[in-house]
Amino acid sequence: GESVGLHLPTLSVQEGDNSIINCAYSNSASDYFIWYKQESGKGPQFIIDIRSNMDKRQGQRVTVLLNKTVKHLSLQIAATQPGDSAVYFCAENGNYGQNFVFGPGTRLSVLP
Amino acid sequence: DGGITQSPKYLFRKEGQNVTLSCEQNLNHDAMYWYRQDPGQGLRLIYYSQIVNDFQKGDIAEGYSVSREKKESFPLTVTSAQKNPTAFYLCASSIQDRGQRNQPQHFGDGTRLSIL
């Protein structure tokens, strides 16, 4: 479902630490998931995706974990850098042709 | 470079005025989308088009109109009937997978619309 609120949850991490950003999705029939990064004043940038036949997928410094049992998705960022500061949000989709549902996002703040 | 170009970056609308937001892509994508982003909320779908000369309403189409005369272009008009148009508008595109698997949407850098 849609979350409404003026203030996004914020995660603050020290530079060099690992970050874990979570997303609870709503539709048990969803089978395709994407993580996006959005910097201030810019459009969302694709980071990584995962389909429901997998529970883990790795990219460069990022890992996405999918737990279909509890409808939970997470994004792990290794060795977080100042350039990682942004809003991160997940998107879910079910059957082909259906529209994506987007989460409101989490703001990641990297502390020096 | 291939990508999605939205213009203008900032737009101001007067009361009773229609304004048109431009979206052009050179990715050769069949499908294009318009979303509205409000603070603290997930993206909401306004209109989408899967093929030239065809488009469908999304979740919040009232007060908006679109056209898809060319594959590369999907302009959005915010009409005077949209009473709360102040938002960040995002255009996206994606390929149509012949294997019918969902594919990621790629976004432009948005247009911020404000009311004068």
Contacts between the chains, C-beta under 8 A, distances in Angstrom:
chain1	res1	chain2	res2	distance
A	2	B	41	7.0
A	2	B	42	6.0
A	2	B	44	7.8
A	3	B	41	7.3
A	3	B	42	6.7
A	4	B	40	7.0
A	4	B	41	6.0
A	5	B	40	4.4
A	5	B	41	7.6
A	6	B	39	5.5
A	6	B	40	4.5
A	7	B	40	5.9
A	8	B	40	5.8
A	31	B	102	7.7
A	32	B	101	7.5
A	32	B	102	4.1
A	34	B	104	5.4
A	34	B	105	7.9
A	36	B	107	7.8
A	41	B	109	7.7
A	41	B	110	7.6
A	41	B	112	7.9
A	42	B	109	5.1
A	42	B	110	7.1
A	43	B	4	7.7
A	43	B	6	7.6
A	43	B	90	5.6
A	43	B	107	3.8
A	43	B	108	5.1
A	43	B	109	4.5
A	43	B	110	5.1
A	44	B	43	7.9
A	44	B	90	7.2
A	44	B	107	4.8
A	45	B	107	7.5
A	46	B	104	5.2
A	46	B	106	6.2
A	49	B	104	5.6
A	51	B	101	7.7
A	89	B	42	6.8
A	91	B	105	7.9
A	93	B	102	4.7
A	96	B	97	7.4
A	96	B	100	4.2
A	96	B	101	6.5
A	96	B	102	5.8
A	97	B	100	7.7
A	99	B	45	5.4
A	99	B	48	7.1
A	99	B	58	6.8
A	99	B	59	7.8
A	100	B	43	7.9
A	100	B	45	7.8
A	100	B	105	6.7
A	101	B	42	7.1
A	102	B	35	7.9
A	102	B	42	3.8
A	102	B	43	4.1
A	103	B	42	5.3
A	104	B	40	5.8
A	104	B	41	5.5
A	104	B	42	4.9
A	105	B	42	7.5
